[in-house]
Amino acid sequence: MIDQFKNLKRYSFLLQELVKKGIKLKYRRSYLGILWSMLEPLLYMIVLTIVFGTLLGHDEKSYPVYILSGRLLYSFFNGATKSCLTSIRKNAGMIKKVYVPKYIYPMSCVLIDFAIFLLSLPVLFVVSLVLGVYPSVSTLFCIIPLLNLLMLTYGVGMILATVGVFFRDMEYIWSVATTLIMYLSAIFYKPERIFKHGGMAVYMLKVNPLFDIIDNFRSGIFGESINWHYTLYSTVFAVVSLIIGLFVFKKRQDDFILHL
């Protein structure tokens, strides 16, 4: 672990360049460029508010803030993990030619999407103010679910990056899995409705760490106390996934070259 930190410091410039390159490539040939990172979640919020606000009867004024806060966190997790999954294969040319710590590639994918996520947060802030949801002391606690989200995403990303080298079909399986995770993260519906009816759906919601992270983030946005049970569970899950991801990646990274 100490050696990895030393390598990270040594290759920090390369990591920065990979992040810059990734952001530029993401918006290459786009007229809106980086502005799209703020417009996209706003447009999704409008569409989901119209559709699910009507279907599910959510007519409260702050419902768009509810949707946008969940959508932003899920989009980061979804985009970053999918990028990590193919990060080693996409950089096969560089891996074969020069030595670079291989964990730099999935790490750069997470940082690229996290930078875009941070750029989209002002949209949430503006929409919240317009709709009467004002920041409070509780908003400061939003940093806790965000840190857990970052750890969870990188941990899962490292696992996927490893599996993706040896099992190419994982790309399609994970695409289906993230759709399931989206529906189990209460992005456009209120979990109270699920809790009221009970059953397996409640269990599936509560074992999903992304749901706990999103729920705590929303609590901070809406000025409510975060759920410390959710915080403990999501923190433990994120740390364990990070440890497993780093271990699995380090264990199998020397075999990558044989499958690229």
N, C-alpha and C positions, 0 to 999 in steps of 0.2 A: 504493500500500500504506500509506504514511504517513497519507494522507487517511482511509483506512478505519479506521485505529486511532484517529484523532481523532474520527471519527463514532461509533465504538463507545463511546468514553469519554463523548461527549455524550449518547448514547442508552442508556447503561447502565441507567438507571432503568427505561426502557421494557422493556428486555430482561429485567430482574428481574421486572417485572410480568407479562410474557408467560409466563415460566417458572412463576411462582406460579399464574397462571390455568390454565395447561396441566395442572399437577399436580392442581389442584382439580377441573377438568373431567374428568380421567381417572377420578377416584374419586367423582364425583357420583352420588348415589343408591345408593351402595354402603354396606352396613351395616358391612363390615370396614374400609372406607376405606384408609388408607395401609398398614394391616396386611397387606392383600392382596399388596402388593409383596414381602413376606417369605414369605407362605404359598404363593403361586403357584409359585415355583421349587422349594420344598420338596415340594409335591404332584407336580410334574413329575418331580422326582428319584425319588420313590417309585415312580411308574408306570413310568418308563424303566428303573429298576433291576430291577423285577419282570419286565418284558417282555424286555429285552435281556440282563439277567443270566442269565435262564433260557435264552433262545435261543442266545446266544453263549458260554455257559458261563463267565461271569465271576463266580466265587464268592468272590473275595477281599474282605476286610472293607472295604477302602478304595474299592471300586468306586463307591459312591454319591457320594463326593467327586470322583471322576474325572468322572462325569456332570454333577454340579452345577456344577463349575468351567467346563466347556465350555458348558453350557446358558446360564449367566448372561451370558457374553460374547457368544454368538450372539444371544440375545434382545435385548440392547442394540443390536447392529448391525442386526438385522432390524427392530426397532420404530422406531429413529431414522431409518433410511434411508427407510422407508415413510412416515413422517410428513413428512420433508423433501420427498418426491416431490409431495405435495399441499399443501405449506405456502403456496405463492404463490397457488394457486387458492382455498384456504380463507380467505385474508386479502384477497381481491380487493376487498371493500368498503372496507377501510381504505386499501388502496393507491390506490384511485381518489379518495379524499377528502383524505387528508393525506400530506405527504411524510415518509417514514421510510425509512432505508436498507434496501433489500429483503433484503439478506443477514441482517438481524436475524431474519427469520421461520424460515429453515432452521436458523440457529444456535440459536434458542430451542427448536426441536424436539429437537436433539441434546442440549442441556443438560437438558431435561425428562427424557428417557430416561436420561441419565447420572446424574441425581439419584436416579431410581428404582433404577437399577443399584447405586449406592452404598448405598442403603437396604437392598438385598437381600444385600450382602456379609456382614453379621453372621451371616446364616443359614449361609453357607459356612464361616465361622469356627467357629461352634458345632458344626456337623455334623462338621467336621474333627477338633475336639477329642474329640468323643464317639467317633469311629471310630479314634482313635489317630494321627491325622496332625497333628503338632505344628509350629508355626512355627519357622523357623530363620533363619540369616543369609541364605540363598538367597531367602527369602520377600520380602526387601527389593527384590529384582530384579523383582518383579511389577509395579512401577511402570513399567518400560520397556515391556512389552507393552500395558499400559493406556493409556499415552500414545500409542503407535502406533495402538491401536484407536480412540482419540478422534480423531486426525488422519485416519485412514482413513475413519471414519464421516462426519466433516464434509466431507471431500473428495468422497466418493461422493455424499453427500447434496446438495451444491451442484450437482453434475452432474445428478442426478436432478430436483432442483427446477427446473432450467433446461429440461431435456427435457420434464418433465411439463406445462409451460405450453403447449408447441407440439404435443406428441404425447400425447394423453390415454390412449391404450392402453398407455402405458408402465407404468401402474399394474398392469395384469394381467400384463404380461411380467415385471416385476420380482418379482411374487409367485411366479412359477414359478422365476425365477432364484435367489431366496433359498432356495427348497426344495432346489435343486441345491447351493447353497453350503453348506447345512446338512449334507448327506450327504458333502460333500467337506471337512468340518471335523473329522471324527473325534470327534464329540460323544459317541456311545454305543458306539463300537468302538475297539479299540486299533490304531493305524496299523502296528504291527509285523507284523500279519497281512497287510496290503496290501503292505508292503515285501518280505515273504518271497516273495510270488508274482511281484512285479515287473509289468512291462507299463505300459500307458497310465494305469492307476489311480494308480500311484506318481507319475507326472508331473503328473497333475491335482491330486493332494494338495499337491505341493510348490510348484506355481505359485499356489496359493490362499493369499494373505497372511493370511487369517483363520485358517487352519489353523496357520500359523507362530506367530501371536499367541497362539492358544489353547494350543498345545503349550508355548510358553515360560512362559505364565502357570501352567500345570499344573506345570511343572518347579519353579517357585518355591514353589508350594503344597506340593509333596511333598518339598521340601528338596533338590532336585537342581540341578545347574548348568544354566543356560539355554543353548540352542543359539545361539552367536553368529552362525552362518551364517544361521539363521532370523531372528535379530534384525536383521542387516544388510539382508536382503532385504525384510522387512516394513517396516523404517524407510524405505528408499528408496521402496518402493511407496506407503507412506502419504504421504510428503512430495510425491511426484510427483502423486498423486491430488488432494492438497490444492491444489497449484499449478494444476493443470488445472481443478479445480472453481472456484477463485476467478477464474481467467482467463475461462472460459466464461461464468460467471454475470455477471461485470462486462460482458463483450462484448455479451450479449444482454438485459440487464435493462431497457434502455430500450424494448425491443419488447414487454415483458410486457403493458403496458396495452392493446395492440392485440388481444390474444388472451384477455383475461379477460372 
